[in-house]
Amino acid sequence: MEDLLRPIYQEKASQSNTLGILILEKKKPISPVTDNFDVILFIIVRDAEELWYVKHYEFENKSAAMHIVDEKLLQHWIDTSSYRRAVEWVINGNIIFERNEYLTILKEHLREFPQQTRNLKKAIEFAKLIRSYSESKDLYDSEQYLDSYSRMVNSLHYLARLSIIEKGFHPEVTVWNQVKRIEPEIYKLYQELIESGEPTDKRIQLMILAVEHSISKRSRASAQHLLQLMSEREEPWSFGELKVHPEIQEYILDLSSMIEYLVDHHVIEVVPQDTKGPQIFHRRYKPVDQYVDQ
């Protein structure tokens, strides 16, 4: 198949801004990793006019998708897990062209999974987990059991991805296959939720307790990205200051619920600041010292 596609990728390889080309073939009839195409051509370029260009091909009853991606956008996807398929293409794809060992170095970087990148990914998944779990718990208290069940399934997905990152791996599209190998306790929770013969409300009730325990024991490590950032200065932070900080933008939509959880669990403390109104204070935040860099 690579030979059939050679005229397409050789043209791209000859261009000076092409950094590397990977190929990934479908290995089973239903293939989420390749979007069910028979082959993916993944081309990474520098200073692209269009950050992400996609073209589809058909040949000899086969299908192919070519993705041309600017290196900065790819790095964003890697740092934030915002497009996990692309990360899998880099990890599992075969190198058919690279300039100055670009892809070899990138693959090694992904295998090493630097702590700074890992902390950001953990914060993103943790923030999503807190919001989803809180919504599930609130819906359960309101006796909206089916909606609560749906949010709890989402919560377990976030918990699963968080646990994979903790172990030093990048979450894949088929996340539960990873979890079954890497974190069987969380896989068992998922099975209990979706396969148990208990009534829906009872299943959710058990999950609320189990997930709360899992969140609590991970809170310090999962929030390190935020805690380290907040510790860069002695003055406490207003929410508005945190909200506009460029390093927090990837989990800004879930930041409020994340901070409230960390305040409730004494990982972050509230520092009241006087306002012009009597008995009304601005809330400012700083990390509890003992939790930083743990």
Secondary structure, DSSP 8 states (H G I E B T S, - for coil): -HHHHHHHHHHHHTSTTEEEEEEEE--SSS-GGGTT-SEEEEEEESS-SSSEEEEEEEETTEEEEEEEEEHHHHHHHHHHTSSHHHHHHHHHSEEEEESTTHHHHHHHHHHH--HHHHHHHHHHHHHHHHHHHHHHHHHHHTT-HHHHHHHHHHHHHHHHHHHHHHTT----SSHHHHHHHH-HHHHHHHHHHHH--S-HHHHHHHHHHHHHHHHHHHHHHHTHHHHHHHTTSSS-EEHHHHHT-GGGGGGGGGHHHHHHHHHHTTSEEEEEEE-SSTT-EEEEEEE-GGGTT-
